[in-house]
Amino acid sequence: MRLLSKGGFASAEEYAVYSKIAARLLPYLLLLYIVAFLDRINVSFAKLSMAADIGLSDTAYGLGAGIFFIAFCIFEIPSNLLLQRFGARFWIARIMVTWGLICAAMAWISTPMHFYILRFMLGFAEAGFYPGIILYLTYWFPSRLRGQATAVFVVGIALAGVIGAPACGWIMSHMQTFSLFRDWQWLFLLTGMPAILLGVSTYFYLQDSPQDAHWLNDAEKRFVTEDLARDPANHREHHRLSDAFSNLWVWVLALINFTIVISLYGVSFWLPQIVKNLGVDNTFYNGLLVAIPSLLAAITMVLVARHSDRTLERRWHVVGCAIVATIGLLLAAIYPGQAYVSLFGLSLAMMGVLSGFSMLWTVPPLLLSGTAIAAGIALITTVGNFGGYAGPYLVGYVKQVTGHLEYALYCLAALSLLGAIATALLPVLRQPETASREWVTAPSRQ
């Protein structure tokens, strides 16, 4: 499968150089995000047996699952500014090693308070990873290609479900035979190790900019640098840091991100429990069914992003995705006892949520430039990630108070519809056409 669609390129040479960059960076960044998201949602499988071991109620679980995002929000903007200062490869490597160590340490929790503390520390460690990668992609791809580039990266969320859910289910169902640890303890240990190893490799694998890339020749480096300099998104007024906080549309984007993230994590952290309520008690089979919505979402994200890049339209793609998510959540809520209909609804919800999530991040570079872009991306992520706290807690609270998990899905559907309305109010966000690009002939070697 080609990582970038051939449509929209001025020449075969231009397509070749950006495909080369995509092939080098995107699969690796995708792998990092799979591990990142897996280390967020592994707790949803661990909860199936951990709750009884440490005395964790549904509300307490929702609070602990969501408290990750409180720390995430507090340290998101400082982390993204530090990435600009120290360089992407060093800062992303630092993030991954620290979160991997903390994830593995969760194997030793024994009380709800331990759970809260380590989840908060995990959020602190991972803060800045997602917006840092989004910012990093702007160093390599012009705005006309970022829909596809971002979608390939964000598809890691879906693949974490496709790959990670069955893996988590397998660990939970097979590792309990080893008496050294309980099944959920093995889960935290084994899912924390890849982040540590990949964190070390990141420092040596990534480069901070095209000029540092030893795998590009001189002509390719010069072409990409000049193409990025000609990008219309870089020809607007140079924004200061404070402009990110005073721009009304940045705050609207933050609200939209909140409505997306609250549904994403509200469903993700409870999906194994939802599937269990459908009558699937075997953890491995549970993981296989949990993977279905993620698999469909992975395909949809790429198709939606390619269509958006081909038409150079952003706003209505996000609106459409939010409406699909709303319909899916309503189906799952209305038919909770019908397994196939409920799973179909949850699949629609994940397809809409994740496709809208990837498309949303093509918008900030159209509004901001200069120092403000790093702060703006981090601000949108920070406000949005309060949804990561609110989603799991809301679902857990509603389930515990009413005894009906589907009532929480109605709440998520209403918020998703709010996101669609807010997106429709944005100004027209059609990416302007770029001037034709000419290939630069490679200079003779000195």
Disulfide bonds with the S-S distance in Angstrom:
none
